[in-house]
């Protein structure tokens, strides 16, 4: 899994490319924690994320809770299968999905 | 400083320097010896002459009148006459002193002067008769004593150093006797001036001569040595250096040096140059040739590798039997081989063989045999028929008199019956599930293939039951040697087989390979090591696949690959595939994280497919735990209220069509089913 990080004017954009599973999820969590300083808004670009397991969902929830005290978090480009998982688990109602 | 250091190593400097030094030493020694010898002779001669002078003088003194002269204080006329004679004698002889004394015989410590004459250039004043004087020293006293008492007829005293203003001199003493009784002593003192002069003159002459001769001879010698020895050697040295640097032939002039050894040396160097260049050419050629051969062997090795099947698993879609084999040649190419093929759906042919010898000849022979046997097998012959025909064909073209051992078996899969023939090969080891161990299955060995045309071969049968295995090998296994020249042996092979008897054919072969490697240690591999193992498997559910892994989170990759490969064969749509992946990951990760606590353990994943339905069974031997007991998370809670975690099992339940759990035989067994459209 590849992570891309882009910081601009307090907006932190992180792109996930590949599979997010138990082994790779900690990488995303690292990336978010390391770059959250001074970021008012977090955008997670999941258009290249092909798959996620509950470990990935966990990271999304942690990030969401962290950013809710600042400017909030957005999730973009969600694929169909990932969307299904988000709906089954009720995450679709919690996260800001575009 | 460096120049001087280099000088010390220089040949010319050393040789010529040595000559000069030796000549100098020689001159010095000769000079010293000559000088000493000369001095001694001269002294002796001086001594003699002085003695004779003294002796002659005694004749002029009347020995009987000494006391009278003393009593009359020298007034008598014959005293005066004698004194006058001695005076003129002294002058004529050119000596320092001529004197006659009478010694006090009590202790020889004193004497009285009787006659006394002094020479021309002396500082002495003549003593008057009757003058008394102390004996000069012990030396004199001893001479006096010896003359008066022991009949000494002459004495000499040398004084080399200046004393009281007197230069070095020699004193000669002769007793004056009357009727054999000493009445006085005649003494003549002669300066050694002459001897000193003569000595120095001699020394100067000899040293000058030595130096001149030395220098002259040095020049001659060094000239000769330089021309005949040093220059040629230098020339040879520089030629050798040049050759060492340039590796090109040089030329040394004819008539190089007069000294034959030097000439020989020059010629030898020249010859060595020529030879060395030739060797260099030879070696270059040989190395290139060697490289070419190495490349060709490497290609040959690849060709041989590809001529025997080594793609495993060999028949992945057959669950009723399993086969595995390996061949490790001793050199780049080997004479051992194996082969197997499905003649039809129900018949598996497998064989192993060992061509005589090693390397390229054996490899070529082996490939020919392999092809012939494979052909005959596919034509439907029985093993005996195959070997008979193969033997006939090989003998026809066997000019090199090689042969090959062969063990060929044909397994009828549905019945488990194996028909086989043995052409001089090692007996197979058979594992019986009901007996629970490997044993050798010995049969009559027919003659090796390729030895004699017309050899007849015989078929044998062996009935395999489900779970039984046949292990074939070549003597590279049993005869593997270690550094102590001990062999692996049949006994040890059987023992090792029984240590790993429950493993799959691959496990068995890899296990034996490891044992042999461990046994052989650093000893080089002498023979090709080849093994083949066939298992008649117990009937399983159709299309059941099993994966066993250590239950760690890292192994999720292996689990996913296993699932992916399985689903490939069953045309699974992408969305369903992802759901199944998700379910397996969640279930497996839970086991990996929690089943064994801090310890380690295994997890088993079974996949099977029947009637459009995929069944996944996940087993572990960890803490008993039913994941389905856990309550579902409340997905209606807001983000703030949602606890982190607890989603895994929920996802499994939601994505799979059915999920069930049972704890059986010490194992947690989770079964998930998914319909695949």
Interface residues (C-beta under 8 A of the other chain):
Chain A: X21 X22 X23 X50 X51 X53 X54 X55 X57 X58 X61 X62 X64 X65 X68 X80 X81 X84 X85 X88 X89 X90 X91 X93 X94 X95
Chain B: X553 X554 X556 X557 X574 X575 X578 X579 X581 X582 X585 X586 X589 X633 X635 X636 X637 X638 X639 X640 X642 X644 X645 X647 X648 X650 X651 X654 X655
